[in-house]
Every structure is written in structure tokens, then in C-alpha cells.
Amino acid sequence: MSIDTIAMQAFTGVSIFSILMLMALGLTIVFGLMGVVNMAHGELMAMGAYTTYGVSIFFQKYFPGLLNAYFLIGIFTAFVVTFFFGYFLERTIIRRLYKRPLDTMLATWGIGLILQQLFRQFISPRPVSVPTSEWLQGSLYVTESLSFPLSRIFIIFLSITVATLLYIFLHKTRWGILIRAVTQNREMSGAAGINQDAVNTYTFSLGCGLAGIAGSSFTMLAATAPDIGQSYIVDTFIVVVFGGVQSLFGTILSAALIGQMQTWLEFYFSGSMARASILMLVIVVLYFRPNGLFYRKVRG
């Protein structure tokens, strides 16, 4: 195997890792920190993708000269739309189901099905694509036979930026401290006068907003279909559980490991064999380490 092939496979693994990480970061906030099993997380990703699609149509129609900048605005808009949808969802449904994980799972699963039908009815039952900005077209050539697509490089940079900002938010800001206080000890945080309802609402909304960013970045890789979120929700839960629930660094390391494993196993075997092998590994690891592979190493 040549050096160029190894480098290309490693880069593909990093690309998969970046999408998994963006999805898993939002789920870590909602599932890991709050204990809410949000089965509609994949549909929130699709909502972010469709929001970016809507922004692209708006720019094509009214501001064609600024089409190169639409994607950055699309990412921000996707975050805002899914954030406020998560805010509405938590205020109306989720807060009534805390400490009832089965009911929460069934309710969010139903919400996900409703969102899929709304996407089909009001947007398109067929996959839709967004135009790629000129500055994201083409590839970065390292050698004559080795090149890295600029769009994937941007997604990797975006995922690292989002993860860094999320860490700073959770560990260096007042709201981040409040979130960690409530999730680590609800009784003591309530006794200290922290408004737990407000913290729960904005924490859930933040997780939904991160799913929107993941959906927006996904539009650069493939077309968006109403059920596209279902293709990622299982893998996202695997990343969160495998890395260690409540562990931000565990989620990042888990996404990196699974992304590389999926790339190399698909290179040597079929896609179905790669998925089956990853699931087998996850089952074995969770048997010996029920809290996740990186739980003790990263939790402070």
C-alpha cells in the first residue's frame, strides 16, 4: 500500500469523524448531560440541512452576487432555527417527561416521524442539493496523486472550532458552570438557588442547535432527504455511549476512533462488514467498561 493511499484513507476517516463529532456533541449535551433520549436528533440534523438549503435558494434569488458567502450564513441560520425549535420542544413537551426516559424516547421518536412527513410535504420528498461556494470547490493537491477536497477540509476545521467553543462555553462561562452544576448534582444546585428549569431549557436548545450545524455541514457531502437523519442517529448514539456518557472528550475520541475504523474496515471489507465489526467491538468494550471506553480518563 502506497503512502498516498494511506494518507487518503486517514483523511477520509477524519472526514467521517468530523460529521460524527458534530452530531455527537449535540447528543452528548442532551443525552449525556441531561439524560434525555432524543430520538428526533437525526431529524434536527435534517432541519439544519434544509435550513441551509433554504438560505441558498434565498441568496440565489435575491443576492446572487453574494452566493459565495451564503454557506457561512447558512450555518449560523441552521443553528438559530434548530436552537429555537429545541427551545419550543423543551418548553412544551420534554420538560414534562424528565425522569421518564421511555416516555421521552417514544415522544421524540414520534416527533421525528412528524418532522419527516413535514419535510416531505412542504419541502420535497426527493433529495435536494445546495450549491457549493466557489471557495469550497476543488481540492488541495499535496502530490500529483494525492489531493484533499476543500469542502471536507472546511468541515474538519468547522468541527474542531465548534468543539473548542463548546469546551470554552462549558468550562469558562457562567452559563457553562450552571449547566455542569445542575447536571452533576441537581439537589445541591437547586439548594444554591440555580434556576434549573432555565438551565434545562437552554441546555436542550444548545444540543439541538449543534445538530443543526451538523446538518448544515452535511449538505457539502451529499444531498439532503427527509429521512437522512435516520442514517446517522444510530452511529451517533454509539459514539456517545462508546466514548462515555457525560464525557465531552470521550465523545471526541470515540468519534475519531470509530471514524478511522469505519474507513479502514470499508477499505478491506464491505460496508456492512465494517458496521458489523464496529458494533461487535462496541458490545465487547461496553461489557467490560459499561460507562464507556474513555469515561475514567476524561471526566474531571
C-alpha positions, -999 to 999 in steps of 0.1 A, spaced: 0 0 0 14 34 -10 19 64 12 -7 83 -8 -33 56 -2 -26 55 35 -29 93 37 -61 94 17 -77 67 38 -67 85 70 -81 118 57 -114 100 48 -115 87 84 -110 122 97 -138 135 75 -162 108 89 -150 117 124 -159 154 118 -195 147 109 -199 121 137 -184 145 162 -207 174 152 -237 151 156 -224 135 188 -216 168 205 -252 178 205 -263 144 216 -237 145 244 -253 177 257 -289 163 255 -283 126 264 -251 126 283 -256 157 305 -294 158 307 -303 121 304 -329 128 277 -331 102 249 -338 124 219 -347 101 190 -355 132 169 -319 143 170 -314 130 134 -344 150 122 -329 181 138 -298 174 117 -321 173 86 -338 205 97 -304 222 98 -296 209 63 -329 221 49 -324 255 65 -291 258 47 -309 247 15 -335 275 21 -307 301 26 -291 290 -6 -324 295 -26 -329 329 -9 -294 340 -19 -297 326 -55 -329 346 -60 -322 379 -42 -284 381 -37 -267 361 -65 -236 383 -62 -232 371 -25 -236 334 -32 -201 327 -21 -209 339 14 -243 321 18 -229 290 34 -215 308 64 -248 325 69 -265 291 63 -245 275 92 -255 303 116 -291 302 105 -293 264 109 -280 268 144 -305 295 153 -335 277 137 -328 243 154 -319 261 187 -353 278 189 -371 246 178 -353 228 206 -364 257 230 -400 252 219 -398 214 221 -384 215 257 -409 241 269 -439 222 256 -431 185 258 -396 175 271 -399 192 305 -430 172 313 -411 139 307 -380 143 328 -370 111 347 -393 92 323 -367 80 297 -390 55 279 -418 82 275 -392 107 263 -378 82 238 -413 74 224 -423 111 223 -392 122 205 -395 93 181 -430 104 172 -418 140 168 -391 127 144 -417 109 123 -438 140 122 -408 161 111 -400 136 83 -435 139 69 -434 177 72 -402 177 52 -417 155 25 -450 175 24 -436 211 24 -401 209 11 -395 179 -12 -400 141 -10 -368 138 -31 -332 146 -21 -322 182 -26 -287 197 -30 -272 230 -23 -247 248 -45 -211 247 -33 -194 281 -28 -165 287 -52 -140 289 -24 -150 254 -13 -148 238 -47 -118 219 -59 -91 202 -39 -58 209 -21 -31 190 -41 -3 176 -19 12 154 -47 2 146 -82 -18 116 -70 -29 129 -36 -55 156 -31 -79 166 -3 -113 182 -11 -116 217 2 -151 211 14 -140 183 36 -111 203 50 -136 230 59 -159 205 77 -129 193 97 -120 229 106 -156 236 115 -159 206 138 -127 214 156 -139 250 160 -173 240 173 -158 215 198 -133 242 211 -161 268 215 -183 242 233 -155 234 257 -148 271 264 -186 276 269 -190 247 294 -158 254 314 -152 292 311 -186 309 311 -212 314 338 -239 295 319 -215 266 313 -208 264 350 -245 264 358 -251 236 333 -224 215 348 -236 222 383 -272 212 375 -262 180 356 -237 169 383 -259 175 413 -295 187 408 -303 188 445 -274 209 456 -277 232 426 -314 238 435 -305 245 471 -279 270 458 -307 289 440 -300 280 404 -330 281 381 -330 245 369 -358 250 345 -340 277 326 -308 257 326 -326 226 313 -343 246 285 -311 263 272 -290 231 275 -315 211 255 -317 240 230 -279 241 227 -278 204 219 -304 209 192 -285 238 177 -254 217 174 -274 191 155 -284 219 131 -247 228 125 -240 191 117 -269 191 92 -256 223 76 -221 208 71 -236 176 58 -250 194 27 -215 197 14 -211 160 13 -244 147 0 -280 156 -9 -305 160 18 -335 137 21 -364 137 46 -350 105 63 -313 114 62 -311 118 99 -320 81 104 -287 71 87 -267 89 115 -288 87 147 -277 51 155 -240 58 148 -243 90 169 -257 71 199 -229 45 195 -202 73 196 -217 89 227 -221 56 246 -188 41 234 -168 72 245 -185 76 278 -218 93 287 -212 128 302 -177 129 287 -171 156 261 -135 144 254 -147 108 254 -172 117 227 -145 134 206 -120 105 210 -148 79 203 -158 97 171 -122 98 159 -117 61 167 -149 49 150 -143 72 120 -109 57 113 -122 21 120 -151 26 96 -128 39 68 -102 12 71 -127 -17 75 -146 -5 45 -113 -4 25 -106 -40 32 -142 -54 36 -177 -43 26 -196 -15 43 -220 -40 61 -190 -59 74 -174 -27 87 -206 -17 105 -210 -52 120 -174 -52 132 -177 -18 148 -209 -29 166 -192 -61 178 -163 -40 192 -187 -17 210 -206 -46 226 -173 -61 238 -160 -28 252 -193 -20 270 -194 -54 285 -161 -47 303 -165 -10 306 -202 -2 309 -195 36 314 -176 38 282 -141 34 269 -128 69 279 -150 76 309 -125 75 337 -97 92 317 -116 123 307 -140 130 335 -128 155 360 
